[in-house]
Amino acid sequence: MDWTTSQLNAINIKSRTLLVSAAAGSGKTAVLVERVIQRITDTNNPVDIEKLLIVTFTKAAAAEMKERISQRLSQLIHEEPRNQYLKRQKMYLSNAQISTMDSFCGKLVKENFEKAGIAPDYGMLSDIEHDMLKRDVLNEVLEEFYSRPEDETEAFLKLFTNGRNDQNLTESILSLYE
């Protein structure tokens, strides 16, 4: 692949952790995969895949990252079929910490619930529960808003509602929240 200067910097910097942020389709995943491969195959200071923390924004991105690393490892193993280290890294990939930030934090809390001072059977909100809670809070806020005198709310409501309902206002607030 023909890497840009910025991409090469992201791949090759070894002295610190790194945040890669770029537009969709710009090659972030390819850069991160290559960075991981460079780290685990470094001849002077190799790092086991299990020792790396790779955080993405979505579960789909984490799965794609894991799949691409697996493909690159398979390619390297094909080139060096006797390399036991590479074979071990591919085997360890299933235990690698490649996840979303909330999954990583959830795992960290589950493993350290006593230190965090929470019950061991705590749970995380599902997407449905999160959506319901978000809408409940929004309804409470709107109820409080509507309880204000009309002269305080009238101009605001004219901007965001069509006069029949507050659907546009609700969607605008939720969109802003997201």
Disulfide bonds with the S-S distance in Angstrom:
none
